[in-house]
């Protein structure tokens, strides 16, 4: 949906496969951003690149298993080292 002729408001959602888990995100593409686009392909590339950049700025993974992972990984490494020594 356009706000005015100088900006185009893009609304996108992250599709993570979970029903009801996404929320709409919005940002504007300025008329200045399309200045060097001469073809539909260039405009499409700008559109999707802009969405990807907005995604990378807004969405970050969150996980509290780092210590658990390190403990598991150390055990695996130690087990492999022990198996190599036993050979």
HTML snippet that shows the backbone in 3Dmol.js (N, CA, C, O; Angstrom):
<script src="https://3Dmol.org/build/3Dmol-min.js"></script>
<div id="view" style="width:600px;height:400px;position:relative"></div>
<script>
const pdb = `
ATOM      1  N   UNK A   1       0.843  -1.172   0.000  1.00  0.00           N
ATOM      2  CA  UNK A   1       0.000   0.000   0.000  1.00  0.00           C
ATOM      3  C   UNK A   1       0.889   1.236   0.000  1.00  0.00           C
ATOM      4  O   UNK A   1       1.861   1.304   0.752  1.00  0.00           O
ATOM      5  N   UNK A   2       0.570   2.182  -0.814  1.00  0.00           N
ATOM      6  CA  UNK A   2       1.349   3.416  -0.895  1.00  0.00           C
ATOM      7  C   UNK A   2       0.881   4.429   0.134  1.00  0.00           C
ATOM      8  O   UNK A   2      -0.320   4.602   0.342  1.00  0.00           O
ATOM      9  N   UNK A   3       1.827   5.098   0.777  1.00  0.00           N
ATOM     10  CA  UNK A   3       1.493   6.220   1.658  1.00  0.00           C
ATOM     11  C   UNK A   3       1.331   7.485   0.829  1.00  0.00           C
ATOM     12  O   UNK A   3       0.358   8.225   0.970  1.00  0.00           O
ATOM     13  N   UNK A   4       2.300   7.708  -0.028  1.00  0.00           N
ATOM     14  CA  UNK A   4       2.251   8.829  -0.958  1.00  0.00           C
ATOM     15  C   UNK A   4       3.108   8.461  -2.159  1.00  0.00           C
ATOM     16  O   UNK A   4       3.629   7.348  -2.230  1.00  0.00           O
ATOM     17  N   UNK A   5       3.254   9.360  -3.079  1.00  0.00           N
ATOM     18  CA  UNK A   5       3.992   9.031  -4.293  1.00  0.00           C
ATOM     19  C   UNK A   5       5.490   8.893  -4.061  1.00  0.00           C
ATOM     20  O   UNK A   5       6.186   8.341  -4.913  1.00  0.00           O
ATOM     21  N   UNK A   6       6.004   9.373  -2.947  1.00  0.00           N
ATOM     22  CA  UNK A   6       7.438   9.307  -2.685  1.00  0.00           C
ATOM     23  C   UNK A   6       7.848   8.060  -1.903  1.00  0.00           C
ATOM     24  O   UNK A   6       9.032   7.727  -1.855  1.00  0.00           O
ATOM     25  N   UNK A   7       6.891   7.372  -1.294  1.00  0.00           N
ATOM     26  CA  UNK A   7       7.194   6.175  -0.507  1.00  0.00           C
ATOM     27  C   UNK A   7       6.206   5.063  -0.849  1.00  0.00           C
ATOM     28  O   UNK A   7       5.034   5.313  -1.130  1.00  0.00           O
ATOM     29  N   UNK A   8       6.704   3.842  -0.819  1.00  0.00           N
ATOM     30  CA  UNK A   8       5.852   2.668  -0.949  1.00  0.00           C
ATOM     31  C   UNK A   8       6.017   1.862   0.327  1.00  0.00           C
ATOM     32  O   UNK A   8       7.135   1.482   0.673  1.00  0.00           O
ATOM     33  N   UNK A   9       4.929   1.594   1.031  1.00  0.00           N
ATOM     34  CA  UNK A   9       5.002   0.828   2.269  1.00  0.00           C
ATOM     35  C   UNK A   9       4.923  -0.661   1.952  1.00  0.00           C
ATOM     36  O   UNK A   9       3.952  -1.133   1.361  1.00  0.00           O
ATOM     37  N   UNK A  10       5.956  -1.389   2.353  1.00  0.00           N
ATOM     38  CA  UNK A  10       6.022  -2.832   2.166  1.00  0.00           C
ATOM     39  C   UNK A  10       5.631  -3.490   3.487  1.00  0.00           C
ATOM     40  O   UNK A  10       6.130  -3.113   4.547  1.00  0.00           O
ATOM     41  N   UNK A  11       4.744  -4.465   3.416  1.00  0.00           N
ATOM     42  CA  UNK A  11       4.374  -5.260   4.583  1.00  0.00           C
ATOM     43  C   UNK A  11       4.758  -6.701   4.291  1.00  0.00           C
ATOM     44  O   UNK A  11       4.337  -7.272   3.285  1.00  0.00           O
ATOM     45  N   UNK A  12       5.561  -7.287   5.177  1.00  0.00           N
ATOM     46  CA  UNK A  12       6.010  -8.662   4.975  1.00  0.00           C
ATOM     47  C   UNK A  12       5.919  -9.416   6.296  1.00  0.00           C
ATOM     48  O   UNK A  12       5.856  -8.813   7.367  1.00  0.00           O
ATOM     49  N   UNK A  13       5.913 -10.750   6.205  1.00  0.00           N
ATOM     50  CA  UNK A  13       5.906 -11.617   7.374  1.00  0.00           C
ATOM     51  C   UNK A  13       6.938 -12.714   7.176  1.00  0.00           C
ATOM     52  O   UNK A  13       7.222 -13.118   6.048  1.00  0.00           O
ATOM     53  N   UNK A  14       7.490 -13.188   8.267  1.00  0.00           N
ATOM     54  CA  UNK A  14       8.427 -14.313   8.216  1.00  0.00           C
ATOM     55  C   UNK A  14       7.623 -15.606   8.184  1.00  0.00           C
ATOM     56  O   UNK A  14       6.750 -15.819   9.025  1.00  0.00           O
ATOM     57  N   UNK A  15       7.912 -16.455   7.226  1.00  0.00           N
ATOM     58  CA  UNK A  15       7.230 -17.743   7.113  1.00  0.00           C
ATOM     59  C   UNK A  15       8.129 -18.811   7.713  1.00  0.00           C
ATOM     60  O   UNK A  15       9.067 -19.288   7.074  1.00  0.00           O
ATOM     61  N   UNK A  16       7.826 -19.179   8.953  1.00  0.00           N
ATOM     62  CA  UNK A  16       8.655 -20.181   9.619  1.00  0.00           C
ATOM     63  C   UNK A  16       7.957 -21.528   9.727  1.00  0.00           C
ATOM     64  O   UNK A  16       8.461 -22.434  10.391  1.00  0.00           O
ATOM     65  N   UNK A  17       6.812 -21.671   9.090  1.00  0.00           N
ATOM     66  CA  UNK A  17       6.114 -22.943   9.082  1.00  0.00           C
ATOM     67  C   UNK A  17       5.146 -23.143  10.233  1.00  0.00           C
ATOM     68  O   UNK A  17       4.430 -24.144  10.262  1.00  0.00           O
ATOM     69  N   UNK A  18       5.107 -22.233  11.168  1.00  0.00           N
ATOM     70  CA  UNK A  18       4.204 -22.338  12.299  1.00  0.00           C
ATOM     71  C   UNK A  18       2.989 -21.450  12.067  1.00  0.00           C
ATOM     72  O   UNK A  18       3.120 -20.275  11.723  1.00  0.00           O
ATOM     73  N   UNK A  19       1.814 -22.021  12.259  1.00  0.00           N
ATOM     74  CA  UNK A  19       0.575 -21.273  12.074  1.00  0.00           C
ATOM     75  C   UNK A  19       0.453 -20.215  13.156  1.00  0.00           C
ATOM     76  O   UNK A  19       0.629 -20.499  14.341  1.00  0.00           O
ATOM     77  N   UNK A  20       0.150 -19.000  12.742  1.00  0.00           N
ATOM     78  CA  UNK A  20      -0.076 -17.919  13.691  1.00  0.00           C
ATOM     79  C   UNK A  20       1.165 -17.404  14.383  1.00  0.00           C
ATOM     80  O   UNK A  20       1.058 -16.607  15.315  1.00  0.00           O
ATOM     81  N   UNK A  21       2.330 -17.831  13.958  1.00  0.00           N
ATOM     82  CA  UNK A  21       3.549 -17.428  14.636  1.00  0.00           C
ATOM     83  C   UNK A  21       4.214 -16.184  14.085  1.00  0.00           C
ATOM     84  O   UNK A  21       5.173 -15.683  14.670  1.00  0.00           O
ATOM     85  N   UNK A  22       3.722 -15.683  12.976  1.00  0.00           N
ATOM     86  CA  UNK A  22       4.391 -14.539  12.371  1.00  0.00           C
ATOM     87  C   UNK A  22       3.624 -13.254  12.646  1.00  0.00           C
ATOM     88  O   UNK A  22       2.417 -13.268  12.890  1.00  0.00           O
ATOM     89  N   UNK A  23       4.332 -12.175  12.601  1.00  0.00           N
ATOM     90  CA  UNK A  23       3.731 -10.850  12.785  1.00  0.00           C
ATOM     91  C   UNK A  23       4.132  -9.989  11.601  1.00  0.00           C
ATOM     92  O   UNK A  23       5.250 -10.113  11.100  1.00  0.00           O
ATOM     93  N   UNK A  24       3.249  -9.127  11.148  1.00  0.00           N
ATOM     94  CA  UNK A  24       3.613  -8.279  10.001  1.00  0.00           C
ATOM     95  C   UNK A  24       4.673  -7.246  10.380  1.00  0.00           C
ATOM     96  O   UNK A  24       4.647  -6.666  11.465  1.00  0.00           O
ATOM     97  N   UNK A  25       5.596  -7.041   9.462  1.00  0.00           N
ATOM     98  CA  UNK A  25       6.632  -6.023   9.588  1.00  0.00           C
ATOM     99  C   UNK A  25       6.436  -5.039   8.439  1.00  0.00           C
ATOM    100  O   UNK A  25       6.006  -5.414   7.348  1.00  0.00           O
ATOM    101  N   UNK A  26       6.753  -3.790   8.699  1.00  0.00           N
ATOM    102  CA  UNK A  26       6.558  -2.761   7.679  1.00  0.00           C
ATOM    103  C   UNK A  26       7.797  -1.872   7.551  1.00  0.00           C
ATOM    104  O   UNK A  26       8.492  -1.591   8.528  1.00  0.00           O
ATOM    105  N   UNK A  27       8.044  -1.447   6.327  1.00  0.00           N
ATOM    106  CA  UNK A  27       9.081  -0.451   6.063  1.00  0.00           C
ATOM    107  C   UNK A  27       8.731   0.228   4.750  1.00  0.00           C
ATOM    108  O   UNK A  27       7.864  -0.241   4.013  1.00  0.00           O
ATOM    109  N   UNK A  28       9.393   1.308   4.465  1.00  0.00           N
ATOM    110  CA  UNK A  28       9.123   2.066   3.241  1.00  0.00           C
ATOM    111  C   UNK A  28      10.270   1.935   2.258  1.00  0.00           C
ATOM    112  O   UNK A  28      11.440   1.903   2.639  1.00  0.00           O
ATOM    113  N   UNK A  29       9.912   1.859   0.992  1.00  0.00           N
ATOM    114  CA  UNK A  29      10.874   2.013  -0.093  1.00  0.00           C
ATOM    115  C   UNK A  29      10.610   3.396  -0.673  1.00  0.00           C
ATOM    116  O   UNK A  29       9.488   3.715  -1.066  1.00  0.00           O
ATOM    117  N   UNK A  30      11.635   4.194  -0.720  1.00  0.00           N
ATOM    118  CA  UNK A  30      11.531   5.575  -1.197  1.00  0.00           C
ATOM    119  C   UNK A  30      11.618   5.623  -2.724  1.00  0.00           C
ATOM    120  O   UNK A  30      12.235   4.764  -3.355  1.00  0.00           O
ATOM    121  N   UNK A  31      10.999   6.625  -3.288  1.00  0.00           N
ATOM    122  CA  UNK A  31      11.117   6.840  -4.734  1.00  0.00           C
ATOM    123  C   UNK A  31      12.580   7.013  -5.135  1.00  0.00           C
ATOM    124  O   UNK A  31      12.967   6.646  -6.244  1.00  0.00           O
ATOM    125  N   UNK A  32      13.388   7.567  -4.242  1.00  0.00           N
ATOM    126  CA  UNK A  32      14.820   7.723  -4.519  1.00  0.00           C
ATOM    127  C   UNK A  32      15.513   6.374  -4.694  1.00  0.00           C
ATOM    128  O   UNK A  32      16.496   6.271  -5.427  1.00  0.00           O
ATOM    129  N   UNK A  33      14.997   5.324  -4.011  1.00  0.00           N
ATOM    130  CA  UNK A  33      15.613   4.002  -4.088  1.00  0.00           C
ATOM    131  C   UNK A  33      15.481   3.366  -5.461  1.00  0.00           C
ATOM    132  O   UNK A  33      16.286   2.508  -5.825  1.00  0.00           O
ATOM    133  N   UNK A  34      14.479   3.774  -6.227  1.00  0.00           N
ATOM    134  CA  UNK A  34      14.262   3.154  -7.539  1.00  0.00           C
ATOM    135  C   UNK A  34      14.887   3.943  -8.681  1.00  0.00           C
ATOM    136  O   UNK A  34      14.703   3.611  -9.852  1.00  0.00           O
ATOM    137  N   UNK A  35      15.618   4.976  -8.335  1.00  0.00           N
ATOM    138  CA  UNK A  35      16.186   5.879  -9.334  1.00  0.00           C
ATOM    139  C   UNK A  35      17.016   5.164 -10.397  1.00  0.00           C
ATOM    140  O   UNK A  35      16.952   5.523 -11.572  1.00  0.00           O
ATOM    141  N   UNK A  36      17.789   4.163 -10.001  1.00  0.00           N
ATOM    142  CA  UNK A  36      18.696   3.504 -10.943  1.00  0.00           C
ATOM    143  C   UNK A  36      18.139   2.190 -11.481  1.00  0.00           C
ATOM    144  O   UNK A  36      18.860   1.430 -12.127  1.00  0.00           O
ATOM    145  N   UNK A  37      16.868   1.918 -11.221  1.00  0.00           N
ATOM    146  CA  UNK A  37      16.236   0.701 -11.726  1.00  0.00           C
ATOM    147  C   UNK A  37      15.546   1.014 -13.046  1.00  0.00           C
ATOM    148  O   UNK A  37      14.668   1.875 -13.114  1.00  0.00           O
ATOM    149  N   UNK A  38      15.952   0.308 -14.089  1.00  0.00           N
ATOM    150  CA  UNK A  38      15.372   0.561 -15.399  1.00  0.00           C
ATOM    151  C   UNK A  38      14.474  -0.550 -15.910  1.00  0.00           C
ATOM    152  O   UNK A  38      13.725  -0.354 -16.867  1.00  0.00           O
ATOM    153  N   UNK A  39      14.544  -1.711 -15.281  1.00  0.00           N
ATOM    154  CA  UNK A  39      13.752  -2.851 -15.751  1.00  0.00           C
ATOM    155  C   UNK A  39      12.946  -3.434 -14.595  1.00  0.00           C
ATOM    156  O   UNK A  39      13.223  -3.180 -13.423  1.00  0.00           O
ATOM    157  N   UNK A  40      11.944  -4.221 -14.962  1.00  0.00           N
ATOM    158  CA  UNK A  40      11.161  -4.914 -13.936  1.00  0.00           C
ATOM    159  C   UNK A  40      12.047  -5.835 -13.100  1.00  0.00           C
ATOM    160  O   UNK A  40      11.852  -5.959 -11.891  1.00  0.00           O
ATOM    161  N   UNK A  41      13.003  -6.470 -13.735  1.00  0.00           N
ATOM    162  CA  UNK A  41      13.908  -7.379 -13.014  1.00  0.00           C
ATOM    163  C   UNK A  41      14.705  -6.620 -11.956  1.00  0.00           C
ATOM    164  O   UNK A  41      14.857  -7.101 -10.833  1.00  0.00           O
ATOM    165  N   UNK A  42      15.208  -5.453 -12.301  1.00  0.00           N
ATOM    166  CA  UNK A  42      15.937  -4.632 -11.325  1.00  0.00           C
ATOM    167  C   UNK A  42      15.024  -4.176 -10.193  1.00  0.00           C
ATOM    168  O   UNK A  42      15.441  -4.133  -9.036  1.00  0.00           O
ATOM    169  N   UNK A  43      13.783  -3.835 -10.522  1.00  0.00           N
ATOM    170  CA  UNK A  43      12.823  -3.439  -9.486  1.00  0.00           C
ATOM    171  C   UNK A  43      12.497  -4.603  -8.556  1.00  0.00           C
ATOM    172  O   UNK A  43      12.415  -4.425  -7.341  1.00  0.00           O
ATOM    173  N   UNK A  44      12.309  -5.799  -9.125  1.00  0.00           N
ATOM    174  CA  UNK A  44      12.057  -6.994  -8.306  1.00  0.00           C
ATOM    175  C   UNK A  44      13.242  -7.273  -7.389  1.00  0.00           C
ATOM    176  O   UNK A  44      13.066  -7.578  -6.209  1.00  0.00           O
ATOM    177  N   UNK A  45      14.452  -7.166  -7.941  1.00  0.00           N
ATOM    178  CA  UNK A  45      15.651  -7.394  -7.129  1.00  0.00           C
ATOM    179  C   UNK A  45      15.739  -6.397  -5.981  1.00  0.00           C
ATOM    180  O   UNK A  45      16.072  -6.776  -4.857  1.00  0.00           O
ATOM    181  N   UNK A  46      15.448  -5.136  -6.248  1.00  0.00           N
ATOM    182  CA  UNK A  46      15.442  -4.110  -5.209  1.00  0.00           C
ATOM    183  C   UNK A  46      14.396  -4.430  -4.147  1.00  0.00           C
ATOM    184  O   UNK A  46      14.674  -4.328  -2.952  1.00  0.00           O
ATOM    185  N   UNK A  47      13.197  -4.814  -4.574  1.00  0.00           N
ATOM    186  CA  UNK A  47      12.104  -5.136  -3.667  1.00  0.00           C
ATOM    187  C   UNK A  47      12.511  -6.252  -2.705  1.00  0.00           C
ATOM    188  O   UNK A  47      12.402  -6.097  -1.489  1.00  0.00           O
ATOM    189  N   UNK A  48      12.980  -7.376  -3.251  1.00  0.00           N
ATOM    190  CA  UNK A  48      13.324  -8.529  -2.400  1.00  0.00           C
ATOM    191  C   UNK A  48      14.593  -8.287  -1.586  1.00  0.00           C
ATOM    192  O   UNK A  48      14.692  -8.760  -0.454  1.00  0.00           O
ATOM    193  N   UNK A  49      15.552  -7.569  -2.133  1.00  0.00           N
ATOM    194  CA  UNK A  49      16.757  -7.218  -1.375  1.00  0.00           C
ATOM    195  C   UNK A  49      16.387  -6.328  -0.190  1.00  0.00           C
ATOM    196  O   UNK A  49      16.936  -6.482   0.900  1.00  0.00           O
ATOM    197  N   UNK A  50      15.463  -5.406  -0.403  1.00  0.00           N
ATOM    198  CA  UNK A  50      15.016  -4.518   0.674  1.00  0.00           C
ATOM    199  C   UNK A  50      14.319  -5.301   1.780  1.00  0.00           C
ATOM    200  O   UNK A  50      14.528  -5.033   2.963  1.00  0.00           O
ATOM    201  N   UNK A  51      13.490  -6.270   1.392  1.00  0.00           N
ATOM    202  CA  UNK A  51      12.827  -7.118   2.390  1.00  0.00           C
ATOM    203  C   UNK A  51      13.864  -7.921   3.165  1.00  0.00           C
ATOM    204  O   UNK A  51      13.782  -8.022   4.389  1.00  0.00           O
ATOM    205  N   UNK A  52      14.843  -8.497   2.457  1.00  0.00           N
ATOM    206  CA  UNK A  52      15.883  -9.284   3.130  1.00  0.00           C
ATOM    207  C   UNK A  52      16.667  -8.424   4.113  1.00  0.00           C
ATOM    208  O   UNK A  52      16.959  -8.868   5.223  1.00  0.00           O
ATOM    209  N   UNK A  53      17.009  -7.213   3.724  1.00  0.00           N
ATOM    210  CA  UNK A  53      17.750  -6.313   4.616  1.00  0.00           C
ATOM    211  C   UNK A  53      16.916  -5.955   5.841  1.00  0.00           C
ATOM    212  O   UNK A  53      17.441  -5.905   6.953  1.00  0.00           O
ATOM    213  N   UNK A  54      15.616  -5.704   5.646  1.00  0.00           N
ATOM    214  CA  UNK A  54      14.743  -5.390   6.773  1.00  0.00           C
ATOM    215  C   UNK A  54      14.633  -6.598   7.702  1.00  0.00           C
ATOM    216  O   UNK A  54      14.657  -6.453   8.924  1.00  0.00           O
ATOM    217  N   UNK A  55      14.514  -7.782   7.121  1.00  0.00           N
ATOM    218  CA  UNK A  55      14.475  -9.023   7.899  1.00  0.00           C
ATOM    219  C   UNK A  55      15.726  -9.162   8.762  1.00  0.00           C
ATOM    220  O   UNK A  55      15.627  -9.439   9.957  1.00  0.00           O
ATOM    221  N   UNK A  56      16.898  -8.972   8.167  1.00  0.00           N
ATOM    222  CA  UNK A  56      18.157  -9.135   8.890  1.00  0.00           C
ATOM    223  C   UNK A  56      18.311  -8.116  10.007  1.00  0.00           C
ATOM    224  O   UNK A  56      18.979  -8.393  11.003  1.00  0.00           O
ATOM    225  N   UNK A  57      17.704  -6.936   9.861  1.00  0.00           N
ATOM    226  CA  UNK A  57      17.777  -5.916  10.907  1.00  0.00           C
ATOM    227  C   UNK A  57      16.800  -6.194  12.048  1.00  0.00           C
ATOM    228  O   UNK A  57      17.048  -5.786  13.183  1.00  0.00           O
ATOM    229  N   UNK A  58      15.693  -6.881  11.761  1.00  0.00           N
ATOM    230  CA  UNK A  58      14.632  -7.055  12.747  1.00  0.00           C
ATOM    231  C   UNK A  58      14.618  -8.410  13.437  1.00  0.00           C
ATOM    232  O   UNK A  58      14.235  -8.509  14.603  1.00  0.00           O
ATOM    233  N   UNK A  59      15.031  -9.451  12.730  1.00  0.00           N
ATOM    234  CA  UNK A  59      14.855 -10.807  13.235  1.00  0.00           C
ATOM    235  C   UNK A  59      16.199 -11.369  13.669  1.00  0.00           C
ATOM    236  O   UNK A  59      17.167 -11.368  12.907  1.00  0.00           O
ATOM    237  N   UNK A  60      16.242 -11.847  14.904  1.00  0.00           N
ATOM    238  CA  UNK A  60      17.451 -12.455  15.444  1.00  0.00           C
ATOM    239  C   UNK A  60      17.083 -13.765  16.135  1.00  0.00           C
ATOM    240  O   UNK A  60      16.059 -13.836  16.815  1.00  0.00           O
ATOM    241  N   UNK A  61      17.893 -14.787  15.971  1.00  0.00           N
ATOM    242  CA  UNK A  61      17.611 -16.031  16.676  1.00  0.00           C
ATOM    243  C   UNK A  61      17.865 -15.871  18.175  1.00  0.00           C
ATOM    244  O   UNK A  61      18.753 -15.130  18.595  1.00  0.00           O
ATOM    245  N   UNK A  62      17.073 -16.575  18.960  1.00  0.00           N
ATOM    246  CA  UNK A  62      17.223 -16.562  20.407  1.00  0.00           C
ATOM    247  C   UNK A  62      17.224 -18.009  20.873  1.00  0.00           C
ATOM    248  O   UNK A  62      16.342 -18.789  20.514  1.00  0.00           O
ATOM    249  N   UNK A  63      18.212 -18.356  21.666  1.00  0.00           N
ATOM    250  CA  UNK A  63      18.303 -19.717  22.182  1.00  0.00           C
ATOM    251  C   UNK A  63      19.088 -19.690  23.490  1.00  0.00           C
ATOM    252  O   UNK A  63      20.067 -18.955  23.617  1.00  0.00           O
ATOM    253  N   UNK A  64      18.662 -20.484  24.447  1.00  0.00           N
ATOM    254  CA  UNK A  64      19.344 -20.495  25.746  1.00  0.00           C
ATOM    255  C   UNK A  64      20.073 -21.815  25.989  1.00  0.00           C
ATOM    256  O   UNK A  64      20.281 -22.198  27.140  1.00  0.00           O
ATOM    257  N   UNK A  65      20.462 -22.507  24.932  1.00  0.00           N
ATOM    258  CA  UNK A  65      21.093 -23.815  25.061  1.00  0.00           C
ATOM    259  C   UNK A  65      22.598 -23.810  24.807  1.00  0.00           C
ATOM    260  O   UNK A  65      23.185 -24.875  24.615  1.00  0.00           O
ATOM    261  N   UNK A  66      23.228 -22.657  24.799  1.00  0.00           N
ATOM    262  CA  UNK A  66      24.644 -22.593  24.461  1.00  0.00           C
ATOM    263  C   UNK A  66      25.487 -23.458  25.405  1.00  0.00           C
ATOM    264  O   UNK A  66      26.307 -24.253  24.948  1.00  0.00           O
ATOM    265  N   UNK A  67      25.291 -23.307  26.694  1.00  0.00           N
ATOM    266  CA  UNK A  67      26.081 -24.090  27.653  1.00  0.00           C
ATOM    267  C   UNK A  67      25.812 -25.586  27.510  1.00  0.00           C
ATOM    268  O   UNK A  67      26.733 -26.398  27.597  1.00  0.00           O
ATOM    269  N   UNK A  68      24.554 -25.946  27.292  1.00  0.00           N
ATOM    270  CA  UNK A  68      24.194 -27.348  27.094  1.00  0.00           C
ATOM    271  C   UNK A  68      24.877 -27.903  25.844  1.00  0.00           C
ATOM    272  O   UNK A  68      25.367 -29.033  25.850  1.00  0.00           O
ATOM    273  N   UNK A  69      24.907 -27.110  24.781  1.00  0.00           N
ATOM    274  CA  UNK A  69      25.582 -27.518  23.558  1.00  0.00           C
ATOM    275  C   UNK A  69      27.076 -27.729  23.801  1.00  0.00           C
ATOM    276  O   UNK A  69      27.640 -28.738  23.376  1.00  0.00           O
ATOM    277  N   UNK A  70      27.717 -26.775  24.488  1.00  0.00           N
ATOM    278  CA  UNK A  70      29.149 -26.892  24.755  1.00  0.00           C
ATOM    279  C   UNK A  70      29.457 -28.147  25.556  1.00  0.00           C
ATOM    280  O   UNK A  70      30.428 -28.846  25.269  1.00  0.00           O
ATOM    281  N   UNK A  71      28.647 -28.431  26.546  1.00  0.00           N
ATOM    282  CA  UNK A  71      28.848 -29.635  27.359  1.00  0.00           C
ATOM    283  C   UNK A  71      28.738 -30.888  26.487  1.00  0.00           C
ATOM    284  O   UNK A  71      29.581 -31.782  26.569  1.00  0.00           O
ATOM    285  N   UNK A  72      27.706 -30.946  25.662  1.00  0.00           N
ATOM    286  CA  UNK A  72      27.520 -32.086  24.762  1.00  0.00           C
ATOM    287  C   UNK A  72      28.699 -32.223  23.798  1.00  0.00           C
ATOM    288  O   UNK A  72      29.235 -33.317  23.621  1.00  0.00           O
ATOM    289  N   UNK A  73      29.099 -31.115  23.179  1.00  0.00           N
ATOM    290  CA  UNK A  73      30.181 -31.145  22.192  1.00  0.00           C
ATOM    291  C   UNK A  73      31.488 -31.599  22.821  1.00  0.00           C
ATOM    292  O   UNK A  73      32.222 -32.392  22.232  1.00  0.00           O
ATOM    293  N   UNK A  74      31.778 -31.098  24.015  1.00  0.00           N
ATOM    294  CA  UNK A  74      33.006 -31.522  24.696  1.00  0.00           C
ATOM    295  C   UNK A  74      32.994 -33.023  24.972  1.00  0.00           C
ATOM    296  O   UNK A  74      34.017 -33.691  24.819  1.00  0.00           O
ATOM    297  N   UNK A  75      31.843 -33.552  25.377  1.00  0.00           N
ATOM    298  CA  UNK A  75      31.728 -34.991  25.627  1.00  0.00           C
ATOM    299  C   UNK A  75      31.966 -35.796  24.357  1.00  0.00           C
ATOM    300  O   UNK A  75      32.656 -36.815  24.388  1.00  0.00           O
ATOM    301  N   UNK A  76      31.400 -35.345  23.241  1.00  0.00           N
ATOM    302  CA  UNK A  76      31.584 -36.031  21.962  1.00  0.00           C
ATOM    303  C   UNK A  76      33.054 -36.008  21.562  1.00  0.00           C
ATOM    304  O   UNK A  76      33.604 -37.030  21.150  1.00  0.00           O
ATOM    305  N   UNK A  77      33.694 -34.837  21.683  1.00  0.00           N
ATOM    306  CA  UNK A  77      35.109 -34.717  21.317  1.00  0.00           C
ATOM    307  C   UNK A  77      35.962 -35.617  22.199  1.00  0.00           C
ATOM    308  O   UNK A  77      36.854 -36.310  21.708  1.00  0.00           O
ATOM    309  N   UNK A  78      35.692 -35.605  23.488  1.00  0.00           N
ATOM    310  CA  UNK A  78      36.474 -36.452  24.389  1.00  0.00           C
ATOM    311  C   UNK A  78      36.279 -37.930  24.072  1.00  0.00           C
ATOM    312  O   UNK A  78      37.238 -38.702  24.099  1.00  0.00           O
ATOM    313  N   UNK A  79      35.065 -38.324  23.778  1.00  0.00           N
ATOM    314  CA  UNK A  79      34.785 -39.717  23.426  1.00  0.00           C
ATOM    315  C   UNK A  79      35.533 -40.114  22.153  1.00  0.00           C
ATOM    316  O   UNK A  79      36.124 -41.192  22.087  1.00  0.00           O
ATOM    317  N   UNK A  80      35.507 -39.250  21.153  1.00  0.00           N
ATOM    318  CA  UNK A  80      36.222 -39.545  19.898  1.00  0.00           C
ATOM    319  C   UNK A  80      37.725 -39.626  20.133  1.00  0.00           C
ATOM    320  O   UNK A  80      38.393 -40.511  19.598  1.00  0.00           O
ATOM    321  N   UNK A  81      38.260 -38.703  20.934  1.00  0.00           N
ATOM    322  CA  UNK A  81      39.696 -38.740  21.230  1.00  0.00           C
ATOM    323  C   UNK A  81      40.057 -40.017  21.964  1.00  0.00           C
ATOM    324  O   UNK A  81      41.098 -40.616  21.694  1.00  0.00           O
ATOM    325  N   UNK A  82      39.213 -40.438  22.885  1.00  0.00           N
ATOM    326  CA  UNK A  82      39.470 -41.669  23.630  1.00  0.00           C
ATOM    327  C   UNK A  82      39.427 -42.879  22.707  1.00  0.00           C
ATOM    328  O   UNK A  82      40.253 -43.783  22.828  1.00  0.00           O
ATOM    329  N   UNK A  83      38.475 -42.901  21.790  1.00  0.00           N
ATOM    330  CA  UNK A  83      38.378 -44.010  20.833  1.00  0.00           C
ATOM    331  C   UNK A  83      39.604 -44.068  19.938  1.00  0.00           C
ATOM    332  O   UNK A  83      40.077 -45.155  19.605  1.00  0.00           O
ATOM    333  N   UNK A  84      40.134 -42.893  19.539  1.00  0.00           N
ATOM    334  CA  UNK A  84      41.331 -42.857  18.701  1.00  0.00           C
ATOM    335  C   UNK A  84      42.540 -43.371  19.482  1.00  0.00           C
ATOM    336  O   UNK A  84      43.378 -44.079  18.922  1.00  0.00           O
ATOM    337  N   UNK A  85      42.640 -43.026  20.763  1.00  0.00           N
ATOM    338  CA  UNK A  85      43.747 -43.493  21.591  1.00  0.00           C
ATOM    339  C   UNK A  85      43.671 -44.998  21.802  1.00  0.00           C
ATOM    340  O   UNK A  85      44.703 -45.663  21.885  1.00  0.00           O
ATOM    341  N   UNK A  86      42.458 -45.543  21.891  1.00  0.00           N
ATOM    342  CA  UNK A  86      42.279 -46.974  22.124  1.00  0.00           C
ATOM    343  C   UNK A  86      42.589 -47.796  20.885  1.00  0.00           C
ATOM    344  O   UNK A  86      42.809 -49.001  20.997  1.00  0.00           O
ATOM    345  N   UNK A  87      42.612 -47.194  19.726  1.00  0.00           N
ATOM    346  CA  UNK A  87      42.868 -47.939  18.480  1.00  0.00           C
ATOM    347  C   UNK A  87      44.302 -48.276  18.296  1.00  0.00           C
ATOM    348  O   UNK A  87      44.667 -48.898  17.299  1.00  0.00           O
TER     349      UNK A  87
END
`;
const viewer = $3Dmol.createViewer("view");
viewer.addModel(pdb, "pdb");
viewer.setStyle({}, {cartoon: {color: "spectrum"}});
viewer.zoomTo();
viewer.render();
</script>
